[in-house]
Amino acid sequence: MSKITPLFSPRQPRFSSKQCNLFLICILFFSIPILLSVLSWKHETLVPFVTRKVQVEITKSSWFEVITKGITGTNKIKVGLVNFNTRVDDNLYQQLDALNRKVEVVSVHFDHVNGSLKWEDFFPEWINEDSKLGSQPKCPEMPMPQLKDYGDVNVVVARVPCGVRDVFRLQVNLVVGNLAAENGWVTELENNLRKVYVVFIGSCGPMVEIFRCDDLLMHEGEYWVYEPDLKSLKQQMLMPVGSCQIAPGYSKTGKELWRPHFQKFAYVTILHSSEAYVCGAIALAHSIPPFEDQNHPAPDLLLLVDNSIGRDSIRGLKAAGWKIKHLQNISNPFAQKDAYNNEWNYSKLQIWQLTMYEKIIFIDPNVLILKNIENFFAYPQLSAAPDEIETLFNSGFMIIEPSQCMFDDMMQKIYKVQSYNNEDDQDYYLNEIFTWWHRLSWKMNYLKYYKRQRGNNEKREVPKDVYGIHYFGLKPWMCYRDYDCNWDVEDHHIFASDSAHQRWWQVYDAMPKKLQSYCGLTKKIEEKIMKQRAKARNARLINGHWKIEIKDPRRKNMIG
């Protein structure tokens, strides 16, 4: 058997070294053009002509075509570009170049907000509302473009950054909002508005607090096309840039209160999980002053209830003036199991489904209204008074605009968005959705909470000019009427105020006897109060409320 000889045998080389070198040189010589061609082709495929062409066709058939259908009577559409970079956004400029016979492009110039400013600078924990102590608080500077330099813009196209509580993201949204409002409101006549479209490019889209989902015409990939409601947008743009100032008493002209041209609006509250707040809801209804504006129909009083509210309670609530609407409870995915009033507190989000109303003032059932608040229907979403925690608003009193798509959006985020400080209350979830909000005075929603003293109010007297009192801690109807029983529990002293307690009982005394019966004292509550008084007496608490003689007449006819 013959032996197989290797192709390249060191003993018997097939080619000489000179021949090998010549062969390699030839291969290299002929391969260089091919290699250069391949490299050139590979570089071109990063942004190939075919891809660009397809993207232009998509653009023309989507956002630009949507816009051109609504804009008539103009030879060219004027496009204002916000926050674009010719290097980064080459694709957009190529799209616009392809439309050069149809569009006129102008870049909108504005100074970027100071990079050292933080969200807390625009949404501070506390501001001095007392003009007697100095000038009204002001917000830090948020640079805007010279709006008059960009007149006749039909479309505002913006590259929008992502981020939660990001100051530059807020600035871009406000720049776009102001440009759209300025170009839409060509006169002060509401019936003579000019159509303006807004296109956002980015994976996150715009801030939902400013650009409503109801105005979204198209969302395709990173393109978000809006035809904003200019009345609503103008109203928003006249508000301060943050809660660093009190929202002014106007919403259109900037000079006077604008009465809303709404046909349907309502005061709304909610009861769920138990009947513990039925009495509070009845007192709330009785405390709301009669509607004085003769040019508009009076707002409804609407109460959302779940199956925990019995028939007898429903009769009392209807007698107090509430229209009743049943709801399906929404569980809080972050609440502790069986935690009272927390497990189902996301049910409050269903107020956004009340689309039969154009504007709602939502009020918690443990709030009393002491002054007429009907003018606050003129305020935009989301207007609310500050909470006692961080830079947040308190959802116990807020002005909202119902929207089914807004509700759907919140439901989609319910398992993804955790609260600002990992608390399980719906307050904190709403503060994650509406990070941009309008500050109402704390007098709108006076929190009966004295961890931080307001001025020199050591006696905890409720100021005369307060619009509403929000009863934290043990509720007045769950105490003796003789004093605020929060004084009997040491860790509840931050909620104690005899002044606020007395104001609630004044409303109770003005209620019809039939309604007062829903605020009766139960044997269970009586036992709880007596135990608390005994502990306060044994501890010799220095406030001395445990010494007060109890004369509450409800003790003579307890229920249950």
Secondary structure, DSSP 8 states (H G I E B T S, - for coil): ------SS-SSS-SS-HHHHHHHHHHHHHHHHHHHHHHHHHHHHTTS-HHHHHHHHHHHHHTHHHHHHHH--S-SSEEEEEES--TTTTHHHHHHHHHTTTTEEEEE-------TT--HHHHS-S-----GGGSS-----------GGGGTT--EEEEE----SS-HHHHHHHHHHHHHHHHHH-SSS-TTS----EEEEESSS-S-TTTS-GGGEEEEETTEEEE---HHHHHHHHTS-SSTTSB--S-SSSSSS------S-EEEEEEE-SSSTTHHHHHHHHHHS-----TTS---EEEEEE-TTS-HHHHHHHHHTT-EEEE------TTS-TT-TTTTTGGGGGGGGG-TT-SEEEEE-TTEEE-S--GGGGGS-SSEEEE-SSTT-EEEEEEEE---HHHHHHHHHHTTT---TTS--SHHHHHHHH--S-EE--TTTTEE---SS--TT-TT----TT-SEEE--SS-GGGS-TTS-GGGGSGGGGGG--HHHHHHHHHHHHTS-HHHHGGG--BHHHHHHHHHHHHHHHHHT-TT-GGGS----GGGGG-B-
